[in-house]
Amino acid sequence: MKKDEKQVIVFIDPKGLEHTKGLDDEKLQFSKYLKEELGGKIECVNVVFDAFILSVTPYTELVRGMISPPEKTEYEKFNVLFEEDRDWACKLLLGVKKLIP
């Protein structure tokens, strides 16, 4: 997506998350890595990187067996969206829109 001189590059990764170990799992930290590590190393101030995970694993299956499972909104803060939600595409586009000043 591009607006004026600002360009946003977003990776969308559809995957199952049944083997993740909570919000600290490296799969769920990819968005943070892109922003902090990769974004800081590329010397182009007009490019913003981000990533979203589209989980094919339903939220209830993901948190099954957890003693204090994170709310779905906590996963969404890490750019994890769930395919089971009818509004996942809207959440994705709103998330990308927030990246463009």
C-alpha positions as CSV (number, residue, x, y, z in Angstrom):
1,M,0.0,0.0,0.0
2,K,1.3,3.4,-0.8
3,K,0.3,7.0,0.1
4,D,2.3,9.9,-1.1
5,E,5.9,9.0,-0.4
6,K,5.0,6.5,2.4
7,Q,4.9,2.8,1.4
8,V,3.6,0.0,3.7
9,I,4.7,-3.6,3.1
10,V,2.6,-6.1,4.9
11,F,3.2,-9.9,5.2
12,I,0.1,-12.0,5.7
13,D,0.9,-15.5,6.9
14,P,-1.9,-18.0,7.0
15,K,-1.0,-20.8,9.4
16,G,-2.2,-23.2,12.1
17,L,-1.2,-22.2,15.6
18,E,-2.0,-25.4,17.5
19,H,1.6,-25.9,18.5
20,T,2.3,-22.3,19.7
21,K,3.2,-21.8,23.4
22,G,1.3,-18.6,24.1
23,L,1.9,-15.0,23.2
24,D,5.7,-15.3,23.7
25,D,6.0,-17.8,20.9
26,E,8.4,-16.7,18.1
27,K,5.7,-17.2,15.4
28,L,3.6,-14.5,17.1
29,Q,6.6,-12.2,17.6
30,F,7.3,-11.9,13.8
31,S,5.4,-8.5,13.5
32,K,7.5,-7.1,16.3
33,Y,10.7,-8.4,14.7
34,L,9.8,-6.7,11.4
35,K,9.1,-3.4,13.0
36,E,12.0,-3.3,15.4
37,E,14.8,-5.3,13.7
38,L,14.2,-5.2,10.0
39,G,12.6,-1.8,9.9
40,G,15.4,-0.2,11.8
41,K,18.1,-1.7,9.6
42,I,16.7,-0.7,6.2
43,E,17.7,2.9,5.5
44,C,14.5,3.9,3.8
45,V,12.5,6.2,6.1
46,N,9.5,6.0,3.8
47,V,8.9,2.2,4.1
48,V,7.0,0.6,7.0
49,F,7.0,-3.1,7.5
50,D,4.4,-5.2,9.4
51,A,3.0,-8.7,9.4
52,F,-0.3,-10.4,10.3
53,I,-1.0,-14.0,11.0
54,L,-4.3,-15.4,9.8
55,S,-4.8,-18.4,12.1
56,V,-6.7,-21.3,10.7
57,T,-6.7,-22.7,14.2
58,P,-9.9,-21.5,16.0
59,Y,-9.3,-19.5,19.1
60,T,-11.0,-22.0,21.4
61,E,-8.7,-24.8,20.2
62,L,-5.6,-22.5,20.6
63,V,-6.3,-21.8,24.2
64,R,-7.7,-25.2,25.1
65,G,-5.9,-26.6,28.2
66,M,-4.3,-23.2,29.2
67,I,-4.8,-22.3,32.8
68,S,-5.1,-18.5,32.2
69,P,-5.6,-18.1,28.5
70,P,-5.1,-14.7,26.9
71,E,-8.2,-13.1,25.5
72,K,-8.6,-13.1,21.8
73,T,-8.0,-9.3,21.8
74,E,-4.5,-10.0,23.2
75,Y,-3.7,-12.1,20.2
76,E,-5.1,-9.4,18.0
77,K,-2.6,-6.9,19.6
78,F,0.1,-9.2,18.1
79,N,-1.6,-9.0,14.7
80,V,-3.0,-12.5,15.0
81,L,-6.4,-12.7,13.3
82,F,-8.6,-15.8,13.3
83,E,-10.1,-17.1,10.1
84,E,-13.2,-18.2,12.0
85,D,-14.1,-14.5,12.6
86,R,-16.2,-13.0,9.8
87,D,-14.6,-9.6,10.3
88,W,-10.9,-10.7,10.0
89,A,-10.5,-9.0,6.7
90,C,-11.9,-5.7,8.0
91,K,-9.5,-6.0,11.1
92,L,-6.6,-6.6,8.7
93,L,-7.4,-3.6,6.5
94,L,-7.9,-1.3,9.6
95,G,-4.6,-2.5,11.0
96,V,-2.8,-1.6,7.7
97,K,-4.6,1.7,7.5
98,K,-3.2,2.6,11.0
99,L,0.3,2.3,9.6
100,I,-0.2,5.1,7.1
101,P,0.0,8.6,8.7
